[in-house]
C-alpha cells in the first residue's frame, strides 16, 4: 500500500510541475501588439565585404525570422 502511495505522489508531483509551468505562461500579461502583422524587408547590398557572403548572411537571417514567425503563429513557446 505504501508503494502505491509513493507512485501516486511521484505521478502527481510531475503533473504539478507541468501545470505550474503552464500556469506561469498563462499569467504573463498579453502584449497589445502581438496580433499585429509586421513587414520585414531584407535587401542584399552589393559590394559589401564580398557580395556572396552578404547574400548568405541575409538568407540565413531571413530563415531565422521566418522559422520564428512560424513557431509563434503555431502557438509556440
C-alpha positions in Angstrom: 0.0 0.0 0.0 2.8 2.4 0.8 4.5 1.6 -2.5 1.2 2.5 -4.3 1.1 5.8 -2.4 4.7 6.6 -3.4 3.9 6.0 -7.0 0.9 8.2 -6.8 2.9 11.0 -5.1 5.5 10.8 -7.9 2.9 11.0 -10.6 1.1 13.9 -9.0 4.4 15.7 -8.4 5.2 15.5 -12.1 1.7 16.7 -13.1 2.0 19.6 -10.6 5.3 20.7 -12.2 3.8 20.6 -15.7 0.7 22.6 -14.6 2.7 25.2 -12.7 5.0 25.9 -15.7 1.9 26.2 -17.9 0.3 28.5 -15.4 3.3 30.8 -15.4 3.0 31.2 -19.2 -0.8 31.9 -18.9 -0.3 34.5 -16.2 2.1 36.6 -18.4 0.5 39.8 -19.5 -0.6 40.0 -23.1 1.1 42.4 -25.4 -1.4 44.5 -27.3 0.9 44.5 -30.4 1.0 40.6 -30.6 -1.9 40.4 -33.0 -0.5 42.9 -35.5 1.4 41.9 -38.6 4.9 43.1 -39.5 6.7 43.7 -42.7 10.3 42.6 -42.8 12.4 43.9 -45.7 15.7 42.1 -46.4 18.0 43.6 -49.0 21.3 42.5 -50.4 23.9 45.2 -50.5 26.3 44.9 -53.5 30.0 45.2 -52.8 29.6 44.7 -49.1 32.6 42.6 -47.9 32.0 40.2 -50.8 28.6 40.0 -52.2 28.3 36.3 -51.8 28.9 36.4 -48.0 26.4 39.2 -47.6 23.7 37.3 -49.5 24.4 34.2 -47.5 24.1 36.2 -44.2 20.8 37.7 -45.4 19.4 34.3 -46.4 20.2 32.8 -43.0 18.7 35.9 -41.3 15.5 35.6 -43.3 15.3 31.9 -42.5 15.7 32.5 -38.7 12.9 35.2 -38.8 10.6 33.0 -40.9 11.0 30.0 -38.6 10.4 32.2 -35.5 7.3 33.6 -37.0 6.0 30.1 -37.9 6.6 28.9 -34.3 4.8 31.9 -32.9 1.8 31.5 -35.2 1.5 27.8 -34.2 1.2 28.6 -30.5 4.8 28.3 -29.5 6.5 28.6 -26.6 
